Amino acid sequence: MPGVVLGVATMAYNPRDHYFKKAKELNFAARSVFKLEEIDQKFKVLKHGQTVLDLGCAPGSWSQYASQKIGPQGRILGVDLSVVNVKLPNATFIRADLNDLNLEDTFREHGFEPRFDLVISDMAPRTTGIRITDQARSMELCELALDVARRFLKPGGHFICKLFHSDDFKILREQIKKEYASFEAMKPDSTRQISKEIFLIGLRKK
């Protein structure tokens, strides 16, 4: 019965854990900010003055962190199906389906040159509870993000995307290895123990 499954899951799942409380204390929109922070602390992907494309940006915590790191000379363009309510002086948020956008026109409409220093994707599918289906949809979103980076990331730029771990990991790993000087995979400490998320990182686009 569904109630039994939920009962087992809640033993390991605490929605108001240390990272949730820390995010609230620091006025970040979500605990997911600490995932990007850990990645950045390890690989130094964010720098002052960069232009960042944030895919799947709602509720806005990744953009909040990036905004601080790139400073007033940097700029962020965020895209998500949901509304982002955070206000940042160096960020523009668009509510749209990435598949429906003419990205070149969208960038120019909002005053962005169509080349970015960093493409980050925290996109995730609406989960069905069917593992294979959710993994396949996550793979599709990663491939979409990778294609956007292929087209609009500057040479030497960096790429980060979230994947629900599956055998497709190997496919993405090989694609990223071909296109970037270095490939890394990371499950940040702030990722919930029960989560199957893994973050794929391409450093220094060829």
C-alpha positions in Angstrom: 0.0 0.0 0.0 1.2 3.6 -0.7 1.1 4.4 3.0 3.6 1.7 3.8 6.1 3.1 1.2 5.7 6.6 2.5 6.3 5.4 6.0 9.6 3.8 5.0 10.7 6.8 3.1 10.0 9.3 5.8 12.4 7.5 8.2 15.3 8.7 5.9 13.8 11.9 4.6 13.8 15.0 6.8 12.5 18.0 4.8 13.7 20.4 7.5 17.2 19.2 7.8 20.4 21.1 8.6 20.7 22.5 5.0 17.1 23.5 4.9 17.5 25.5 8.1 20.8 27.0 7.0 19.2 28.2 3.7 16.4 29.8 5.6 18.9 31.5 7.9 20.9 32.9 5.0 17.8 33.9 3.0 18.4 31.5 0.1 15.4 30.3 -1.8 16.2 26.6 -1.4 18.7 24.2 0.2 19.9 23.3 -3.3 22.1 26.4 -3.1 24.7 24.4 -1.1 25.1 21.9 -3.9 26.3 24.6 -6.3 28.4 26.1 -3.5 30.2 22.8 -2.9 30.8 22.3 -6.7 32.1 25.8 -6.9 34.4 25.5 -3.9 35.9 22.4 -5.4 36.2 23.4 -9.0 36.2 27.2 -8.9 33.7 27.6 -11.8 32.3 31.0 -10.8 34.3 34.2 -11.1 33.8 37.9 -11.0 32.3 39.4 -14.1 31.0 36.2 -15.7 27.9 35.8 -17.7 25.9 32.8 -16.5 23.0 30.8 -18.1 20.9 29.1 -15.4 18.6 26.4 -16.7 15.8 25.2 -14.5 16.5 28.2 -12.2 13.4 28.1 -10.0 13.1 28.8 -7.1 16.3 30.9 -7.6 18.9 29.7 -5.1 21.6 28.8 -7.7 21.2 32.3 -9.2 21.4 33.8 -5.7 24.7 32.2 -5.1 26.0 32.9 -8.6 24.9 36.5 -8.3 27.2 37.0 -5.3 30.1 35.3 -7.0 30.0 37.2 -10.3 29.3 40.5 -8.7 27.7 43.7 -10.3 29.8 43.3 -13.4 28.4 39.9 -14.1 25.0 38.9 -15.4 22.7 35.9 -15.1 19.9 34.8 -17.4 17.6 32.2 -15.8 15.0 30.1 -17.5 12.3 27.9 -15.9 8.8 26.7 -16.3 8.0 28.2 -12.9 8.0 31.8 -11.7 11.2 32.9 -9.8 10.3 35.4 -7.1 13.8 36.3 -6.0 15.0 39.7 -7.0 18.7 40.1 -8.0 20.2 43.3 -9.6 22.3 41.3 -12.1 19.8 38.6 -13.1 16.9 38.3 -15.5 14.4 35.5 -15.2 12.2 34.1 -18.0 9.3 31.8 -17.4 9.2 29.6 -20.5 9.7 26.0 -21.8 13.3 25.9 -23.0 12.2 23.8 -25.9 9.9 26.6 -27.1 12.4 29.4 -27.1 14.4 30.7 -30.0 17.5 31.2 -27.8 19.3 33.6 -30.1 16.3 35.9 -30.2 15.7 35.5 -26.4 19.3 36.4 -25.5 19.3 39.5 -27.7 15.8 40.5 -26.5 17.2 40.7 -22.9 20.5 42.2 -23.8 22.7 39.2 -23.7 25.4 38.3 -26.2 24.8 34.7 -27.2 27.9 33.3 -25.5 28.1 32.5 -21.8 31.0 31.8 -19.5 29.1 29.2 -17.5 26.0 27.1 -18.3 24.4 25.5 -15.2 21.3 23.2 -15.1 19.4 22.0 -12.1 16.6 20.9 -14.4 14.6 17.9 -13.2 11.5 16.2 -14.6 8.2 16.1 -12.8 8.7 12.7 -11.2 6.3 9.9 -11.7 7.6 7.5 -9.1 8.5 5.1 -11.9 12.3 5.0 -11.7 13.0 4.1 -15.4 10.7 6.8 -16.6 12.1 9.5 -14.3 15.7 8.5 -15.2 14.9 8.7 -19.0 13.3 12.1 -18.6 16.3 13.3 -16.6 18.6 12.1 -19.3 16.6 14.1 -21.9 16.9 17.3 -19.8 20.7 16.7 -19.5 21.0 16.2 -23.2 19.0 19.4 -23.8 21.3 21.4 -21.4 24.4 19.9 -23.0 23.1 20.9 -26.4 22.5 24.5 -25.2 26.1 24.6 -23.8 27.4 23.2 -27.1 25.8 26.1 -28.9 26.2 29.0 -26.5 29.0 28.3 -24.1 32.3 30.1 -24.8 35.5 28.1 -25.4 37.1 27.6 -22.0 33.7 27.9 -20.3 32.3 25.4 -17.8 29.1 23.2 -17.8 27.2 21.7 -14.8 24.0 19.6 -15.0 22.0 17.4 -12.7 21.2 13.8 -13.6 19.1 11.1 -11.9 21.8 8.5 -11.9 21.3 5.6 -14.3 23.2 3.6 -17.0 22.8 6.7 -19.2 25.5 8.3 -17.0 28.1 6.6 -19.2 26.7 8.1 -22.3 26.8 11.6 -21.0 30.2 11.1 -19.5 31.7 10.2 -22.9 29.9 13.2 -24.6 31.3 15.6 -22.0 34.8 14.1 -22.2 34.9 14.7 -25.9 33.8 18.3 -25.6 35.6 19.5 -22.5 39.2 19.3 -21.3 38.1 17.7 -18.0 35.1 15.7 -16.8 34.0 15.4 -13.2 31.1 13.8 -11.4 30.0 14.8 -7.9 27.3 14.1 -5.4 27.6 17.0 -3.0 27.3 16.4 0.7 24.2 18.5 0.8 22.4 16.1 -1.5 19.9 14.0 0.5 21.0 10.5 1.2 18.0 9.0 -0.5 18.5 11.1 -3.6 19.8 9.5 -6.9 21.0 12.9 -8.1 24.5 13.3 -9.4 26.1 16.4 -10.9 28.1 16.2 -14.1 30.7 18.8 -14.7 32.5 19.7 -17.9 35.5 22.0 -17.3 37.1 24.2 -20.0 35.1 23.6 -23.1 37.3 22.8 -26.1 
